[in-house]
Every structure is written in C-alpha cells, then in structure tokens.
Amino acid sequence: MNRIPATVITGFLGAGKTSLIRHLLENANGRRIALIINEFGDLGVDRAIVDGCAIPGCEVDDVVELANGCICCTVADDFLPTITALLDRDAPPDHIVIETSGLALPKPLVKAFAWPEVRARTTVDGVVTVIDAGAVLDGRFADDPEAVEAARAEDPSLDHDNPLEELFVDQLSCADLIVVNKADLVSGDGDGAEIDAALAPHRRPGVKSVNATHGRIDPAILLGLDASAEDDLDSRPSVHDGEDEHDHDDFDSFVVSLGAIDDPDALEARLTDAVAAHDIYRIKGFIHIPGKARRLVLQGVGSRFQRYFDRDWTATETPRTELVVIGKSGMDRSAIAAMIG
C-alpha cells in the first residue's frame, strides 16, 4: 500500500504559515489535501481564516482543528486519533498538511509518524519551516538578541536558555526546507546575508532556503520532498532531546473582545502602543466595522500589522471584534486590554 505523504509546516508566531497554506490550497490543482491546524490561544483564528477564503475543493471536513493545546504535547491524545480518522476515510486525502502552533517543537510530532498506528500508512514528506524575514532581522525570535549572543560567547552551555531561541533553533534544525517569508521586507544583499548568518548555525547540511512574499510559493517546491523524516530523527537535533516533554509556561495568551470598531487605523495605533509598552509577540483576530458586511482580519507580529477583508459575516454569526494577544507569561492583561480598548 502506498503511504500518504504528510507535510509539517512549522515556524514562529506570525511567520506567515497560514498565508502559505492558503496559497497552497488555492493552487492544489485537483490534489485532495487535508489540513490539520494546531492553534495556540483561546480563539480558533487560523481555522476561521482558512475557512473564510472559500477555497474551491476544500471541504469543511478536510480542515481539522486541534485547539486543546500544543500538538507536540498532546500527540497521543489529539494528533494520532485525528490522523487515523483521516486515513480511515473511504476516500482518504492525497496529501496531509499539518500547521503546527507557533510555539510547537516539530520533532515530537515527526516522532509520532513512527508509531505503529500510522507508520505503515503515512510518511513525513517533509518539514517546512517558515521564518519572518523582518522579524529575524529585528531579532524577534529572541527576547534580547544581544544578550543571547553575549551569553553564547561567554558560556556555550547557556546557548539555549532563552525559550524563543529554543523554538527558533528546534524549528530550523528539524527543517527539510526553510521558507524565508515576507521577503519584500528584505532591502538588499546585506539583509539577506544577515538572515543567512542567523540560519547557518542551525540548518542541517543540504537544507535549502527559498524566499516568499505573502506565503506565495509554488506547491511543487513544498510538496514532494520525499524526506521520510520519521526515519532520520537522529539527524534532526533538538535542544529538548532526552526530555520526556516540554511546557509553554514562558508564554501566555488571552482574548480581548471589543465592540464595533469605527476607526481601524486608530485601533491599530492603540495596538502598536500596546506592543511597545508590553512584551507582546503576536496579535491576531477579527474586526467588526459598522456598515460593512465583510469581516476584517487583523494579523500582527511585533509592531507590524496587516489587515484585509476575507469574507461576509454569515447569517448565523454575530459580527464581533475579537483579538488574541500572545506574549510572555505574566503579561499585564488588564493594562493591555485597557490600552487596546
């Protein structure tokens, strides 16, 4: 029996994984793709964004959301039953795409494909790590890039003490392909060389990187890598090798619910101020504008925000404004909510 290929798409918060997946689904060219989404936070934003693009051929049952926690921590309880159900369908998918949470370590998920329940029926075609070109240039994958570099120079044993650095390193070290997204933010060879220098210590030999803008990349580049990643786990080092599990106590998320927003520009200005005043990594959600039949999606990483209308509010929905705020554990939720509202 031919094994169904699966692609794991990983990357830090706001790197553009959902945009890349939307483009992939829109250009599937008849290939039946099932999508598993793992959301960090209290609002299923990524699922709703994918649903909202109304992609022909992408049926509701082809998108499965795992919102009970980070997929790398809940493999047995959530992931294995989900992928088994996909494989047991009368008409199983041609390809499975898994979007991990921005806080997920990819290696535990790849290990799950070696479990007897799935090993004979599916394989990891490749691990694709998406990075935000501008964020890497800004050092947003680490709390304090200068401090990390200073600590590394003085004591190599402290190399991975920073949790954001750990995520960045693990996601790169497991990759079969690195997508440098938002390449339009890279101004020239100097910036490109700086990004390459940040990737070089952590990418495995032979792993290539490709540039993309708004996640637009030929599916032929993403799919068909034929990596069988579950068979070469030893070549994919992790800072958590030897540990039974990891947690996400260093991160926190909460939802801010607002009324109708008359002035999205003013809201974005308040969000920018909140990001500057508090250690916020990511803000994403939906905005209700009075008199507008369409839903406004907001995506933000650091101080950079993107807004676009994706679809009409449905007859069964109550138009609303809800934003997920993701940042360092111990965020002052009340103060942030007050600044945003």
C-alpha positions as CSV (number, residue, x, y, z in Angstrom):
1,M,0.0,0.0,0.0
2,N,1.4,3.4,-0.9
3,R,1.8,5.6,2.1
4,I,0.1,9.0,2.1
5,P,2.6,11.9,2.4
6,A,2.3,14.5,5.1
7,T,4.0,17.9,5.2
8,V,4.6,19.5,8.6
9,I,4.6,23.3,8.4
10,T,6.2,24.9,11.4
11,G,7.5,28.4,12.2
12,F,7.5,31.1,14.9
13,L,4.5,33.2,15.7
14,G,3.4,35.4,12.8
15,A,5.9,34.0,10.3
16,G,3.1,33.5,7.7
17,K,2.3,29.8,7.9
18,T,-1.5,30.4,7.4
19,S,-0.9,32.6,4.3
20,L,1.4,29.9,2.9
21,I,-1.2,27.2,3.5
22,R,-4.0,29.3,1.9
23,H,-1.9,29.8,-1.2
24,L,-1.1,26.0,-1.2
25,L,-4.8,25.1,-1.0
26,E,-5.7,27.6,-3.7
27,N,-3.2,26.1,-6.1
28,A,-3.7,22.4,-5.3
29,N,-4.6,21.7,-8.9
30,G,-7.0,18.9,-8.1
31,R,-4.9,17.3,-5.4
32,R,-7.1,16.4,-2.4
33,I,-5.4,18.0,0.6
34,A,-6.5,17.5,4.2
35,L,-5.3,20.2,6.7
36,I,-4.7,19.8,10.4
37,I,-4.4,23.1,12.3
38,N,-3.0,23.4,15.8
39,E,-4.0,26.7,17.4
40,F,-2.3,28.3,20.4
41,G,-4.7,30.5,22.3
42,D,-8.4,30.7,23.1
43,L,-9.8,31.7,19.7
44,G,-9.6,29.5,16.6
45,V,-8.4,32.3,14.4
46,D,-6.3,30.3,11.9
47,R,-9.1,27.8,11.2
48,A,-11.6,30.6,10.6
49,I,-9.1,32.4,8.3
50,V,-8.7,29.3,6.2
51,D,-12.4,28.6,6.2
52,G,-13.1,32.2,5.2
53,C,-11.1,32.1,2.0
54,A,-13.8,29.8,0.4
55,I,-11.2,27.7,-1.5
56,P,-12.9,25.5,-4.2
57,G,-12.5,21.9,-3.4
58,C,-11.5,22.4,0.2
59,E,-14.4,21.0,2.1
60,V,-15.3,21.6,5.8
61,D,-14.4,18.1,6.7
62,D,-10.9,18.5,5.2
63,V,-9.9,21.0,7.8
64,V,-9.4,19.7,11.3
65,E,-8.5,21.9,14.2
66,L,-6.7,20.8,17.3
67,A,-7.3,23.5,19.9
68,N,-6.7,21.6,23.1
69,G,-3.0,22.5,23.4
70,C,0.3,22.4,21.6
71,I,0.3,19.5,19.2
72,C,3.8,18.4,20.4
73,C,2.5,17.9,23.9
74,T,-0.8,16.1,23.0
75,V,0.4,13.7,20.3
76,A,-1.3,10.6,21.8
77,D,-4.5,12.3,22.9
78,D,-5.2,14.5,19.9
79,F,-3.0,14.0,16.9
80,L,-2.9,10.2,16.5
81,P,-6.8,9.8,16.6
82,T,-7.1,12.7,14.1
83,I,-4.7,11.4,11.5
84,T,-6.0,7.9,11.9
85,A,-9.5,9.1,11.2
86,L,-8.3,10.8,8.0
87,L,-6.5,7.6,6.9
88,D,-9.6,5.5,7.6
89,R,-11.8,7.6,5.3
90,D,-13.4,5.8,2.3
91,A,-11.7,8.4,0.1
92,P,-8.5,9.4,2.0
93,P,-6.6,12.5,1.1
94,D,-3.8,12.6,-1.4
95,H,-1.7,14.7,0.9
96,I,-2.0,15.8,4.6
97,V,-0.7,19.2,5.6
98,I,-0.2,19.9,9.3
99,E,0.2,23.5,10.5
100,T,1.8,23.5,14.0
101,S,1.3,26.1,16.6
102,G,4.0,28.9,16.5
103,L,5.0,27.5,20.0
104,A,5.4,23.9,18.9
105,L,8.6,21.8,18.7
106,P,8.4,19.9,15.4
107,K,10.5,16.8,16.4
108,P,7.9,15.2,18.8
109,L,5.3,15.4,16.0
110,V,7.7,13.8,13.5
111,K,8.4,11.1,16.0
112,A,4.6,10.3,16.1
113,F,4.8,9.1,12.5
114,A,7.0,6.3,13.6
115,W,4.2,4.9,15.8
116,P,2.8,1.6,14.6
117,E,-0.7,3.1,14.1
118,V,0.4,5.3,11.3
119,R,3.9,4.2,10.1
120,A,2.7,1.8,7.5
121,R,0.1,4.2,6.1
122,T,1.7,7.6,6.0
123,T,5.1,9.3,6.0
124,V,6.5,12.7,6.6
125,D,7.2,14.0,3.1
126,G,9.0,17.0,4.7
127,V,9.2,19.6,7.5
128,V,8.8,23.1,6.1
129,T,9.9,25.9,8.5
130,V,8.6,29.3,7.8
131,I,10.5,32.3,9.1
132,D,9.6,36.0,9.1
133,A,12.4,37.8,7.3
134,G,11.7,41.2,9.0
135,A,11.3,39.6,12.4
136,V,14.6,37.7,12.2
137,L,16.3,41.0,11.1
138,D,14.7,42.6,14.2
139,G,15.8,39.8,16.4
140,R,12.2,39.0,17.3
141,F,12.9,35.3,17.7
142,A,14.7,36.1,20.9
143,D,13.8,38.3,23.9
144,D,17.2,40.1,23.7
145,P,19.4,39.1,20.8
146,E,22.4,41.0,22.1
147,A,22.2,39.3,25.5
148,V,21.8,35.9,23.8
149,E,24.8,36.4,21.7
150,A,26.8,37.7,24.7
151,A,25.8,34.7,26.8
152,R,26.7,32.3,23.9
153,A,30.2,33.9,23.6
154,E,30.9,33.6,27.3
155,D,29.4,30.2,28.1
156,P,28.2,27.9,25.3
157,S,26.2,25.9,27.9
158,L,23.8,28.8,28.0
159,D,23.2,28.8,24.3
160,H,19.5,27.7,24.5
161,D,18.4,29.1,27.8
162,N,16.1,31.6,26.1
163,P,12.8,29.9,25.2
164,L,12.3,31.9,22.0
165,E,15.8,30.9,20.9
166,E,15.0,27.3,21.7
167,L,11.9,27.4,19.4
168,F,13.8,29.1,16.6
169,V,16.7,26.6,16.8
170,D,14.4,23.5,17.0
171,Q,12.2,24.6,14.1
172,L,15.3,25.2,11.9
173,S,17.1,22.1,12.9
174,C,14.2,19.9,12.0
175,A,13.6,21.5,8.6
176,D,13.9,19.9,5.2
177,L,13.1,23.3,3.6
178,I,13.2,26.8,5.0
179,V,10.8,29.4,3.6
180,V,12.0,33.0,4.2
181,N,8.6,34.7,4.1
182,K,7.9,38.4,3.8
183,A,11.0,38.7,1.6
184,D,9.7,42.1,0.5
185,L,10.9,43.4,3.8
186,V,14.5,42.4,2.9
187,S,16.0,45.5,1.4
188,G,19.2,44.1,-0.2
189,D,22.1,41.7,-0.1
190,G,23.1,43.0,3.3
191,D,19.8,41.9,4.9
192,G,19.8,38.7,3.0
193,A,23.3,37.9,4.3
194,E,22.3,38.7,7.8
195,I,19.4,36.3,7.6
196,D,21.6,33.6,6.1
197,A,24.0,34.1,9.0
198,A,21.2,33.7,11.5
199,L,20.1,30.4,9.8
200,A,23.6,28.9,9.2
201,P,24.4,27.6,12.6
202,H,21.1,25.7,12.9
203,R,20.2,24.4,9.4
204,R,21.2,20.8,8.6
205,P,23.6,20.1,5.7
206,G,21.9,20.4,2.3
207,V,18.8,22.1,3.6
208,K,17.8,24.9,1.2
209,S,16.0,28.2,1.9
210,V,13.7,29.9,-0.6
211,N,12.2,33.4,-0.4
212,A,8.5,34.1,-0.5
213,T,6.1,37.1,-0.1
214,H,2.7,36.7,1.5
215,G,3.3,32.9,1.5
216,R,3.2,32.7,-2.3
217,I,5.3,29.8,-3.3
218,D,4.9,27.1,-5.9
219,P,3.3,24.0,-4.3
220,A,5.8,21.9,-6.3
221,I,8.6,23.3,-4.1
222,L,6.7,22.5,-0.9
223,L,5.3,19.1,-1.7
224,G,7.2,16.0,-2.9
225,L,10.3,16.5,-0.8
226,D,10.3,12.7,-0.1
227,A,12.2,13.2,3.1
228,S,10.8,10.3,5.2
229,A,11.6,12.5,8.1
230,E,10.5,9.9,10.7
231,D,13.3,7.6,9.5
232,D,16.2,10.1,10.2
233,L,15.3,11.6,13.5
234,D,18.9,11.4,14.7
235,S,19.9,13.9,12.1
236,R,17.4,16.4,13.5
237,P,18.9,17.6,16.8
238,S,16.7,19.2,19.4
239,V,17.6,21.2,22.5
240,H,15.0,19.0,24.2
241,D,16.4,15.7,23.2
242,G,16.3,13.4,26.2
243,E,13.4,15.2,27.8
244,D,10.0,13.5,28.3
245,E,8.1,16.6,27.5
246,H,8.2,20.4,27.5
247,D,5.8,23.0,28.5
248,H,4.8,26.6,27.5
249,D,4.9,28.3,30.8
250,D,7.0,31.0,29.3
251,F,4.1,32.1,27.1
252,D,0.6,33.3,27.7
253,S,-2.4,34.2,25.6
254,F,-5.8,35.8,26.1
255,V,-8.7,37.2,24.1
256,V,-9.7,40.8,24.0
257,S,-13.4,41.3,23.0
258,L,-14.4,44.7,21.7
259,G,-17.5,46.3,20.2
260,A,-17.8,47.6,16.7
261,I,-14.7,49.5,15.5
262,D,-15.5,52.7,13.7
263,D,-11.8,53.6,13.1
264,P,-9.5,50.6,12.3
265,D,-6.5,52.9,11.9
266,A,-7.0,54.2,15.5
267,L,-7.3,50.6,16.7
268,E,-4.1,49.7,15.0
269,A,-2.3,52.7,16.6
270,R,-3.5,51.5,20.0
271,L,-2.3,48.0,19.3
272,T,1.1,49.4,18.2
273,D,1.3,51.3,21.5
274,A,0.4,48.2,23.5
275,V,3.1,46.2,21.7
276,A,5.7,48.8,22.6
277,A,4.6,49.1,26.2
278,H,4.3,45.3,26.9
279,D,6.2,42.2,25.7
280,I,3.6,41.2,23.1
281,Y,4.8,38.8,20.3
282,R,1.6,38.4,18.3
283,I,-1.9,39.8,17.9
284,K,-4.5,38.3,15.5
285,G,-8.2,38.2,15.2
286,F,-11.3,39.7,13.5
287,I,-12.8,43.2,13.5
288,H,-16.4,44.3,13.0
289,I,-16.8,47.6,11.2
290,P,-20.3,49.1,11.4
291,G,-21.9,49.3,7.9
292,K,-19.5,46.7,6.5
293,A,-20.9,43.3,5.5
294,R,-17.4,41.8,5.4
295,R,-15.2,40.6,8.2
296,L,-11.9,42.4,8.6
297,V,-8.9,40.1,9.5
298,L,-6.1,41.6,11.5
299,Q,-2.6,39.9,11.7
300,G,0.2,41.4,13.7
301,V,3.7,40.4,14.7
302,G,5.7,42.8,16.7
303,S,4.8,46.3,15.6
304,R,3.9,45.3,12.0
305,F,0.2,44.8,11.2
306,Q,-1.7,43.6,8.2
307,R,-5.5,44.0,7.6
308,Y,-7.7,42.6,4.9
309,F,-11.4,41.7,4.3
310,D,-11.7,37.9,3.9
311,R,-15.5,37.2,3.6
312,D,-19.0,38.4,4.6
313,W,-20.3,37.7,8.0
314,T,-22.7,34.8,7.8
315,A,-26.4,34.9,8.7
316,T,-25.7,32.7,11.8
317,E,-22.8,34.9,13.1
318,T,-23.0,38.0,15.3
319,P,-20.4,40.4,13.9
320,R,-17.8,41.0,16.6
321,T,-14.3,42.2,17.3
322,E,-12.1,39.6,19.0
323,L,-8.3,39.7,19.2
324,V,-5.9,37.0,20.5
325,V,-2.9,38.5,22.3
326,I,0.1,36.2,22.7
327,G,3.2,37.2,24.8
328,K,5.4,36.4,27.6
329,S,4.0,34.8,30.7
330,G,2.9,37.3,33.3
331,M,1.7,39.9,30.8
332,D,-0.5,42.6,32.5
333,R,-3.7,41.6,30.8
334,S,-5.8,44.4,32.4
335,A,-3.3,47.1,31.3
336,I,-3.1,45.7,27.8
337,A,-6.9,45.3,27.4
338,A,-7.3,48.9,28.6
339,M,-4.8,50.2,26.0
340,I,-6.4,48.3,23.2
341,G,-10.0,49.2,24.2
